[in-house]
Amino acid sequence: GACNQHDIYTLLITAMMKMNCYPKSLTECHLNGLSVDFTAKTIVNLSNLKSNVYGNIYHMINQNSEIKFVDIIDGMHTCGIELESVSYNEWKMKMKRFNDQNNPLESVSEFFSKSAFSERSLISADQFYGAVCALDFPSFDKDYICKWLSFIMHNVVRK
């Protein structure tokens, strides 16, 4: 459940926890995650391939790692965090006021300032999957989400 404390999604979840609200449009979105164990295993696997792997670029995406934000929000409720659903514009205003208090979450506001919740870019990872298809791709379930949220709460929010 440990994560990069400066990752944009960790910062977003931290902001949601600290402000006790989230933009309603977020419930229609998801994120894809890669566990450190899976990433390390994949890098080792790719480095053990024949010499034709050198010079290739792989987009490391785990097809089984889609986490719906509605599940993250439900997980926060399960952890006892009260959250209010607000409009995207109201969330941006709250975020601005929150940032005005010398808060390090300004990058979240900047990143999501252009309706990022409704846009989704698709990156092809066919070459990556072809190279590592023998590996067991992990999936992120509700237990993982709870561990992840607990880590964020204790190591980022309350820091």
C-alpha positions as a Markdown table, in Angstrom:
| # | Residue | x | y | z |
|---|---|---|---|---|
| 1 | Gly | 0.0 | 0.0 | 0.0 |
| 2 | Ala | 3.0 | 2.4 | 0.2 |
| 3 | Cys | 3.1 | 4.9 | -2.6 |
| 4 | Asn | 5.1 | 7.9 | -3.9 |
| 5 | Gln | 4.1 | 10.8 | -1.7 |
| 6 | His | 4.6 | 13.3 | -4.5 |
| 7 | Asp | 2.6 | 11.4 | -7.2 |
| 8 | Ile | -0.2 | 13.5 | -8.7 |
| 9 | Tyr | -2.8 | 11.0 | -7.6 |
| 10 | Thr | -1.5 | 10.7 | -4.1 |
| 11 | Leu | -1.6 | 14.5 | -3.9 |
| 12 | Leu | -5.2 | 14.5 | -5.3 |
| 13 | Ile | -6.3 | 12.0 | -2.7 |
| 14 | Thr | -4.5 | 13.9 | 0.0 |
| 15 | Ala | -6.3 | 17.1 | -1.1 |
| 16 | Met | -9.6 | 15.3 | -1.0 |
| 17 | Met | -9.0 | 14.0 | 2.5 |
| 18 | Lys | -7.8 | 17.4 | 3.8 |
| 19 | Met | -10.7 | 19.4 | 2.2 |
| 20 | Asn | -13.3 | 16.7 | 2.9 |
| 21 | Cys | -14.7 | 17.0 | -0.6 |
| 22 | Tyr | -14.2 | 15.8 | -4.2 |
| 23 | Pro | -15.4 | 16.9 | -7.6 |
| 24 | Lys | -18.5 | 15.0 | -8.6 |
| 25 | Ser | -17.2 | 14.4 | -12.1 |
| 26 | Leu | -14.4 | 12.4 | -10.5 |
| 27 | Thr | -16.8 | 9.5 | -9.9 |
| 28 | Glu | -16.8 | 8.7 | -13.6 |
| 29 | Cys | -13.0 | 8.4 | -13.8 |
| 30 | His | -10.4 | 5.9 | -13.0 |
| 31 | Leu | -6.7 | 5.5 | -12.7 |
| 32 | Asn | -4.3 | 2.8 | -13.6 |
| 33 | Gly | -1.6 | 1.8 | -11.1 |
| 34 | Leu | 1.5 | -0.2 | -11.1 |
| 35 | Ser | 2.8 | -1.7 | -7.9 |
| 36 | Val | 6.5 | -1.4 | -7.3 |
| 37 | Asp | 6.9 | -5.2 | -7.1 |
| 38 | Phe | 5.2 | -5.6 | -10.5 |
| 39 | Thr | 7.3 | -2.8 | -12.0 |
| 40 | Ala | 10.6 | -4.2 | -10.7 |
| 41 | Lys | 9.7 | -7.7 | -11.9 |
| 42 | Thr | 8.8 | -6.3 | -15.4 |
| 43 | Ile | 12.1 | -4.4 | -15.7 |
| 44 | Val | 14.0 | -7.5 | -14.8 |
| 45 | Asn | 12.0 | -9.6 | -17.3 |
| 46 | Leu | 12.6 | -7.0 | -20.0 |
| 47 | Ser | 16.3 | -6.9 | -19.3 |
| 48 | Asn | 16.6 | -10.7 | -19.6 |
| 49 | Leu | 15.2 | -10.7 | -23.1 |
| 50 | Lys | 17.4 | -11.1 | -26.1 |
| 51 | Ser | 19.4 | -8.2 | -27.5 |
| 52 | Asn | 16.5 | -7.1 | -29.7 |
| 53 | Val | 15.0 | -5.4 | -26.6 |
| 54 | Tyr | 17.7 | -2.7 | -26.4 |
| 55 | Gly | 16.6 | 0.7 | -27.8 |
| 56 | Asn | 13.0 | -0.2 | -27.4 |
| 57 | Ile | 10.6 | 2.0 | -25.4 |
| 58 | Tyr | 7.8 | 0.3 | -23.5 |
| 59 | His | 4.7 | 2.0 | -22.0 |
| 60 | Met | 4.3 | 0.1 | -18.8 |
| 61 | Ile | 0.6 | -0.2 | -18.2 |
| 62 | Asn | -1.2 | -2.9 | -16.2 |
| 63 | Gln | -4.5 | -3.7 | -17.8 |
| 64 | Asn | -5.7 | -5.3 | -14.5 |
| 65 | Ser | -5.0 | -2.2 | -12.4 |
| 66 | Glu | -7.9 | 0.0 | -13.2 |
| 67 | Ile | -9.1 | 1.6 | -10.0 |
| 68 | Lys | -12.4 | 3.5 | -10.2 |
| 69 | Phe | -12.4 | 6.7 | -8.3 |
| 70 | Val | -15.9 | 5.8 | -7.0 |
| 71 | Asp | -14.2 | 2.8 | -5.3 |
| 72 | Ile | -11.5 | 5.1 | -3.8 |
| 73 | Ile | -14.2 | 7.4 | -2.5 |
| 74 | Asp | -16.1 | 4.4 | -1.0 |
| 75 | Gly | -12.8 | 3.3 | 0.6 |
| 76 | Met | -12.4 | 6.7 | 2.2 |
| 77 | His | -15.9 | 6.5 | 3.6 |
| 78 | Thr | -15.0 | 3.0 | 4.9 |
| 79 | Cys | -11.9 | 4.5 | 6.6 |
| 80 | Gly | -14.2 | 7.0 | 8.3 |
| 81 | Ile | -13.3 | 10.0 | 6.1 |
| 82 | Glu | -16.4 | 12.2 | 5.5 |
| 83 | Leu | -16.4 | 13.5 | 2.0 |
| 84 | Glu | -18.9 | 15.8 | 0.2 |
| 85 | Ser | -19.5 | 15.7 | -3.5 |
| 86 | Val | -19.2 | 19.2 | -5.0 |
| 87 | Ser | -19.3 | 20.6 | -8.5 |
| 88 | Tyr | -16.0 | 20.8 | -10.4 |
| 89 | Asn | -16.1 | 24.6 | -10.3 |
| 90 | Glu | -16.8 | 24.6 | -6.5 |
| 91 | Trp | -13.9 | 22.1 | -6.0 |
| 92 | Lys | -11.5 | 24.3 | -8.0 |
| 93 | Met | -12.5 | 27.3 | -5.8 |
| 94 | Lys | -12.0 | 25.3 | -2.6 |
| 95 | Met | -8.7 | 24.1 | -3.9 |
| 96 | Lys | -7.6 | 27.7 | -4.6 |
| 97 | Arg | -8.5 | 28.8 | -1.0 |
| 98 | Phe | -6.8 | 25.7 | 0.3 |
| 99 | Asn | -3.6 | 26.5 | -1.7 |
| 100 | Asp | -3.7 | 30.1 | -0.5 |
| 101 | Gln | -2.9 | 28.9 | 3.0 |
| 102 | Asn | 0.6 | 28.0 | 1.9 |
| 103 | Asn | -0.3 | 24.4 | 1.0 |
| 104 | Pro | 2.0 | 22.2 | -1.1 |
| 105 | Leu | -0.9 | 20.8 | -3.1 |
| 106 | Glu | -0.8 | 23.6 | -5.7 |
| 107 | Ser | 0.4 | 21.1 | -8.4 |
| 108 | Val | -2.9 | 19.2 | -8.0 |
| 109 | Ser | -4.9 | 22.3 | -8.8 |
| 110 | Glu | -2.7 | 23.1 | -11.8 |
| 111 | Phe | -2.8 | 19.6 | -13.1 |
| 112 | Phe | -6.5 | 19.3 | -12.9 |
| 113 | Ser | -7.3 | 22.8 | -13.9 |
| 114 | Lys | -8.3 | 22.0 | -17.5 |
| 115 | Ser | -11.1 | 19.5 | -17.0 |
| 116 | Ala | -8.6 | 16.6 | -16.7 |
| 117 | Phe | -11.3 | 14.5 | -15.1 |
| 118 | Ser | -13.2 | 14.2 | -18.3 |
| 119 | Glu | -10.2 | 13.6 | -20.6 |
| 120 | Arg | -8.4 | 10.3 | -21.0 |
| 121 | Ser | -5.4 | 9.6 | -23.2 |
| 122 | Leu | -4.9 | 6.1 | -24.5 |
| 123 | Ile | -1.4 | 4.9 | -24.9 |
| 124 | Ser | -0.8 | 1.7 | -26.7 |
| 125 | Ala | 1.1 | -0.9 | -24.7 |
| 126 | Asp | 0.9 | -3.7 | -27.2 |
| 127 | Gln | 4.7 | -4.0 | -27.5 |
| 128 | Phe | 5.0 | -4.1 | -23.7 |
| 129 | Tyr | 2.3 | -6.8 | -23.3 |
| 130 | Gly | 3.9 | -8.9 | -26.0 |
| 131 | Ala | 7.3 | -8.8 | -24.2 |
| 132 | Val | 6.0 | -9.6 | -20.7 |
| 133 | Cys | 2.9 | -11.7 | -21.4 |
| 134 | Ala | 4.2 | -14.6 | -19.4 |
| 135 | Leu | 4.1 | -12.5 | -16.2 |
| 136 | Asp | 1.3 | -12.6 | -13.7 |
| 137 | Phe | -0.3 | -9.1 | -13.8 |
| 138 | Pro | -1.7 | -8.1 | -10.4 |
| 139 | Ser | -5.1 | -6.5 | -9.9 |
| 140 | Phe | -6.0 | -3.9 | -7.4 |
| 141 | Asp | -8.9 | -4.9 | -5.2 |
| 142 | Lys | -10.7 | -3.2 | -2.3 |
| 143 | Asp | -8.2 | -4.5 | 0.3 |
| 144 | Tyr | -5.3 | -3.0 | -1.7 |
| 145 | Ile | -7.2 | 0.3 | -1.9 |
| 146 | Cys | -7.7 | 0.3 | 1.9 |
| 147 | Lys | -4.0 | -0.3 | 2.5 |
| 148 | Trp | -3.2 | 2.5 | 0.0 |
| 149 | Leu | -5.6 | 5.0 | 1.6 |
| 150 | Ser | -4.3 | 4.0 | 5.1 |
| 151 | Phe | -0.7 | 4.7 | 4.0 |
| 152 | Ile | -1.7 | 8.1 | 2.5 |
| 153 | Met | -3.7 | 9.0 | 5.7 |
| 154 | His | -0.9 | 8.1 | 8.1 |
| 155 | Asn | 2.1 | 9.1 | 6.1 |
| 156 | Val | 1.0 | 12.1 | 4.0 |
| 157 | Val | -2.2 | 13.7 | 5.3 |
| 158 | Arg | -1.2 | 13.6 | 9.0 |
| 159 | Lys | 2.5 | 14.4 | 8.3 |
